[in-house]
Amino acid sequence: MIDPKYRRERMVREQLEARGIRDQDVLRAMRTVPRHLFVQEALASQAYDDRPQPIGHGQTISQPYIVAFMTELLQVKPGMKVLEIGTGSGYQAAVLSEMGATVHTIERVRELYDAARKLLLQDLKYGRIKLRLDDGTLGWPQDAPFDRILVTAGGPEVPKPLTEQLAEGGRLLIPVGERRRNQELVLITKEKGELREERKGGVLFVDLVGQYGW
């Protein structure tokens, strides 16, 4: 395989910067995180390609541009507390941690949870990531509120527990729509207790499964 550092740099230049990603913290994080370690070993040579990759159990790691686009929309700053729903491979959590956030991430599939926990905490030694095996649509009430909430699966609506756990001035990003089609990325901001929604374009994500999902 071509040197991963070179492939990361090319990914950032050709897939992210070329499409308008400008947040330097996002670009730096994605230059740093070894994406090839977050895909199945047989697909490591394709890890930096411009498409999602399967990670088993019907789940995927999003294409690099979508990761960057969603992360940029969140406007993450160092020291923020971020809740991620859908750990998957753990790649998104690693990107957020590289940006200086404290990340709480929830996964419902035990095999993915176990693999991500080992990779993030033991192998890569990320110290600002906490993982939980649970129904992500319920959030993480014990550690709420969160400055930012990112949902990496598509649901029929915005789960109420997540809006309740969003801090004042916070931002929540979630794909909403039909199952694996006709989804829109919804950005929710909370100001003076009021929620404001913005639509940020069409996307396609795996199902958000849980009490407040499918």
C-alpha positions in Angstrom: 0.0 0.0 0.0 1.2 3.5 -0.8 2.4 5.4 2.3 -0.7 6.2 4.4 0.6 9.7 5.2 0.8 10.5 1.5 -2.6 9.1 0.9 -4.1 11.1 3.7 -2.6 14.3 2.3 -3.9 13.5 -1.1 -7.4 12.7 0.4 -7.5 16.1 2.1 -6.3 18.0 -1.0 -8.4 16.2 -3.7 -11.5 15.2 -1.7 -11.9 17.9 1.0 -10.2 21.1 0.1 -11.3 20.7 -3.6 -14.9 20.5 -2.5 -14.8 23.5 -0.2 -13.9 22.3 3.3 -12.1 25.2 4.9 -12.0 24.5 8.6 -8.3 24.0 9.3 -8.9 22.0 12.4 -11.0 19.5 10.5 -8.4 19.3 7.7 -5.6 18.8 10.3 -7.4 16.1 12.1 -8.2 14.2 8.9 -4.5 14.5 7.9 -3.6 12.9 11.2 -6.1 10.0 11.9 -4.9 6.8 10.3 -8.1 5.9 8.5 -6.7 2.7 7.1 -6.8 1.2 10.6 -10.5 1.8 10.9 -11.6 -0.3 7.9 -11.5 -4.1 7.5 -8.0 -5.3 6.9 -8.8 -6.6 3.4 -10.0 -3.1 2.4 -7.1 -1.1 3.9 -5.8 -0.3 0.4 -9.1 1.4 -0.3 -9.5 3.3 3.0 -8.7 6.7 1.5 -10.9 6.3 -1.6 -13.8 8.7 -2.1 -16.6 6.4 -0.9 -17.9 4.7 2.2 -16.5 1.3 3.2 -18.3 -1.6 4.9 -17.2 -2.4 8.4 -19.4 -5.4 9.0 -22.8 -6.0 10.7 -24.5 -3.9 8.0 -22.7 -0.8 9.0 -20.2 1.5 7.1 -17.5 4.1 7.6 -18.6 7.2 5.8 -16.7 8.6 2.9 -14.1 11.1 3.9 -15.9 14.1 2.4 -19.1 13.4 4.4 -17.0 13.1 7.6 -15.4 16.4 7.0 -18.6 18.2 5.9 -20.5 17.1 9.0 -17.6 17.8 11.3 -17.2 21.3 9.8 -20.9 22.0 10.3 -20.6 21.1 14.0 -18.0 23.9 14.5 -16.1 21.9 17.2 -13.6 23.8 19.4 -11.1 22.5 21.9 -12.5 21.6 25.2 -16.0 21.0 24.0 -18.0 18.0 25.1 -19.3 16.0 22.1 -21.8 13.2 22.0 -21.7 10.9 19.0 -24.5 8.4 18.3 -23.2 5.5 16.3 -19.5 4.8 17.0 -19.2 2.3 14.1 -15.5 1.9 13.4 -14.5 4.8 15.7 -13.1 7.0 13.0 -15.4 9.9 13.5 -14.7 9.9 17.3 -11.0 9.9 16.6 -11.4 12.9 14.3 -13.3 14.8 17.0 -10.8 13.9 19.6 -7.9 15.2 17.4 -9.8 18.5 17.3 -9.5 18.8 21.1 -13.0 17.6 22.0 -13.9 15.2 24.8 -16.0 12.6 23.0 -18.8 10.4 24.4 -19.7 7.8 21.8 -22.4 5.2 21.8 -22.7 2.0 19.8 -25.4 -0.6 19.8 -23.5 -3.5 18.1 -21.3 -5.3 20.6 -18.7 -6.5 18.0 -18.2 -2.9 16.7 -18.1 -1.5 20.2 -15.5 -4.0 21.3 -13.3 -3.4 18.1 -13.6 0.4 18.4 -12.8 0.4 22.1 -9.6 -1.6 21.5 -8.5 0.5 18.6 -9.3 3.9 20.1 -8.2 3.3 23.7 -5.6 0.5 23.6 -4.0 0.8 20.2 -4.2 4.5 19.5 -4.3 5.7 23.1 -7.0 8.4 22.7 -7.5 9.7 26.2 -10.5 11.9 25.7 -12.9 9.3 24.3 -15.5 7.4 26.4 -17.4 4.6 24.8 -20.8 3.0 25.8 -22.7 0.0 24.5 -26.4 1.2 24.5 -29.3 2.6 22.6 -27.9 5.8 21.2 -31.3 7.4 20.7 -31.6 7.7 24.4 -28.4 9.7 24.6 -26.1 9.8 27.6 -28.1 11.6 30.3 -25.7 11.0 33.1 -23.0 13.2 31.3 -25.3 15.7 29.7 -25.5 18.5 28.6 -23.3 18.3 25.5 -22.0 21.2 23.5 -22.3 19.2 20.3 -24.2 16.1 19.3 -23.5 14.2 16.1 -25.7 11.3 14.9 -24.1 9.1 12.2 -27.3 7.1 11.2 -30.5 8.2 9.6 -33.7 8.3 11.7 -37.4 9.1 11.1 -37.2 12.2 13.3 -34.9 13.9 15.8 -34.9 11.9 19.0 -36.3 14.1 21.8 -33.7 12.9 24.4 -31.0 14.3 22.2 -32.5 17.8 22.0 -33.0 17.7 25.8 -29.3 16.9 26.3 -28.1 19.6 24.0 -26.5 22.5 25.9 -27.5 26.1 25.5 -25.7 27.4 22.4 -25.2 23.9 21.2 -25.4 22.3 17.8 -26.9 18.9 16.9 -26.5 17.3 13.5 -28.6 14.3 12.3 -29.7 12.7 9.0 -33.6 12.6 9.0 -35.9 10.9 6.5 -36.8 7.5 5.1 -34.9 4.3 5.6 -31.7 4.5 3.5 -33.2 7.0 1.0 -34.5 10.5 0.8 -32.7 11.7 3.9 -31.7 15.3 4.7 -29.0 16.5 7.0 -30.6 18.5 9.7 -28.7 21.0 11.8 -30.3 22.0 15.1 -29.1 24.9 17.2 -30.3 25.8 20.7 -30.5 29.5 21.6 -32.3 30.7 24.8 -34.0 27.3 25.1 -35.4 27.4 21.6 -34.5 25.0 18.8 -33.9 26.2 15.3 -33.6 23.8 12.3 -31.6 24.2 9.1 -31.5 21.7 6.2 -28.0 21.1 4.9 -28.5 18.8 1.9 -29.3 15.2 1.0 -27.4 12.3 2.5 -27.7 8.5 2.7 -27.0 6.8 6.0 -27.6 3.4 7.6 -30.6 3.1 9.9 -30.7 4.8 13.3 -32.1 1.9 15.4 -33.5 2.4 18.9 -36.4 3.5 21.0 -36.5 6.9 19.2 -35.3 5.5 15.8 -36.4 2.7 13.5 
